[in-house]
Amino acid sequence: MTLADALVDYGREMLHAYPYKEVPSCWREFYTDAGILKALALGFSAFGKQDKETANITSPQDQEQEQEQDKLVTTDMLEKESLKLAIAACDNVLVMAGASGRGRRDFVFEMISYFEAVIEEGQELTEDPAAHSAPSVKRQKTSATSIVTGAENFKLGEEPLQEPIPDVRYPIARVHLPTIEEFQQHVNGGGEGGTPGGPIIITGGIDHWPARDRWTDLDLICRTAGPDRLVPIEIGSQYTEEQWTQKLVTMREFIQTYILHQKHSRTNNESKGGKAVMEVGYLAQHDLFAQIPRLRRDIDIPDYCMIGPNDQEGYNPPDDVLLNAWFGPRGTVSPMHTDPYHNLLAQAVGRKYIRLYAPKETPKLYCFGDESRNEEGQEGEGQEGEGGSSMLGNTSQVNVEEPDLKRHPLFAEAEYVETILGPGDMLYIPFQWWHYIRSLSTSFSVSFWF
């Protein structure tokens, strides 16, 4: 185990030695294999303890029954914590390195399913891990015992909305189930003079998703994903905060701490009176469905993502539709920013306030890395400004709902459209359109970049 830990630590150092998109494949594969080695070592350690314990069992039954008993692995005999750590090692491989290497991804998924099944059900050990699967959907639905304390009294979508609830003055057009041809025509030529069309809300497009019902139940989400699965979350209400950070937590801890109770609190010395404020956790912009395919069964990729958008400057379509999960409590904020692709944002559960600005409004939005306008909006000397880098060049400095018009006077002139996106709605966000999002309730959304 010491060797496995050392290899994992070294692999992590090498992953962090490069910008994320520039990490050589050899180091991703090295970290993957080191993590697999650690998971196997933890698994063998758990089963090794079981072997010692079963060796001391004496049964009053006949020899045949004793032999059958020796084959069984019960949850009492297993070191469940070792298996949970093995699952965590597998998730680190998936999140940090994508389980790079030939056949590695499938092998990691098999190990996770195997360990989960033994922990949950105490199944018999076999030489074929594929024979073990995660708890069935039927079992998840009928289990009488909640695995997340308090979840039985909480249903997503029924909580009061966070104040202030914006008054929507410039609503986005709503269209019920347009045809693929109609949607493509809008995307490519729905604007003035045949220019690309603006945002629209598609209704009825995800009514068939199992997620519309299943994801209102926090306990069911946790069971489906797996309570001991590690997920990456953001800490802080928005990524432009100085204290913003990221960490890995189990799905159970995320739901228990950051959705239900938000028990982790911190004292913000800069807040009025030094009052304690709740720490916000957000599972944001993560391909949760590639990491945990069981959740992928609850959604479908909308057919609208299969259209062919016209060429635009700066637009390089992805090889495949890119999925990201956005799961968090009310109060989470995505600062105003742009995406590198066209986007369909599907709201499975909860409500979000969303405001959008067309690309022509960019000079009035004061993006990071372009601090060349002084307070009167005139050109001035360039500075680094807040955030200090062009790394946030796709993000606005403006606090959209409480703007400082002395610092950002031109923002008052920027035109926008807005909506409160509700369950079952799907918002089309065109390429290069700026958008600001605030969760008014606990929310689970899925974005599809195409």
Disulfide bonds with the S-S distance in Angstrom:
none
